[in-house]
């Protein structure tokens, strides 16, 4: 068994565990015609993740997820470069006018265990 981390178009994420020996495909929901662009932003051309029972895509399909932005096997190594910037802007006023002093430092590092980013939508009630 292996587990995939799947990122949806709306930013949500989920994990799906699939059996060993199964195959995975990713593409538009239905193949485009010659007149349409495969990377079109609208309609049925959103990413679709399909999981098949066997090693060939001619076997039974056991799962199909639409509206998918990306996916990866979480057992694979993954690192992300993260930049941290710290600084301050100081405004000074004297008889000559305003002076802006900008002090910043930036550090870049590779992070192997990136936490899952999740978004929570909050609804505000109108009064």
Residue pairs with C-beta under 8 A, 6 or more apart in sequence:
1 17
1 18
1 19
1 20
2 17
2 18
2 20
2 73
2 75
3 15
3 16
3 17
3 18
3 73
3 74
3 75
4 15
4 16
4 17
4 18
4 24
4 49
4 71
4 72
4 73
4 74
5 13
5 15
5 71
5 72
5 73
5 74
5 116
6 13
6 14
6 15
6 16
6 49
6 65
6 68
6 70
6 71
7 13
7 68
7 69
7 70
7 71
8 14
8 67
8 68
8 69
9 46
9 47
9 67
9 68
9 69
10 67
11 119
12 118
12 119
13 116
13 117
13 118
15 74
16 51
16 63
16 65
18 24
18 51
18 63
19 53
21 54
21 55
22 51
22 52
22 53
22 54
22 55
22 62
23 51
23 52
23 54
23 55
23 56
23 57
23 59
24 49
24 50
24 51
24 52
24 71
25 49
25 50
25 52
25 57
26 47
26 48
26 49
26 50
26 68
26 71
27 47
27 48
28 38
28 44
28 45
28 46
28 47
28 48
29 44
29 45
29 46
29 48
29 66
30 44
32 38
32 40
32 45
36 45
37 45
38 45
39 45
46 66
46 67
46 68
47 66
47 67
47 68
47 69
47 70
48 64
48 65
48 66
48 68
49 63
49 64
49 65
49 68
49 71
50 57
50 61
50 63
50 64
50 65
51 61
51 62
51 63
51 64
52 59
52 60
52 61
52 62
53 59
53 60
53 61
53 62
54 60
72 78
77 112
78 112
78 114
79 110
79 111
79 112
79 114
80 110
80 111
80 114
81 108
81 109
81 110
81 111
82 108
82 109
82 110
82 111
82 114
83 106
83 107
83 108
84 106
84 107
84 108
84 109
85 104
85 105
85 106
86 104
86 105
86 106
87 102
87 103
87 104
87 105
88 102
88 103
88 104
89 100
89 101
89 102
89 103
90 100
90 101
90 102
90 103
91 98
91 99
91 100
91 101
92 98
92 99
92 100
92 101
93 99
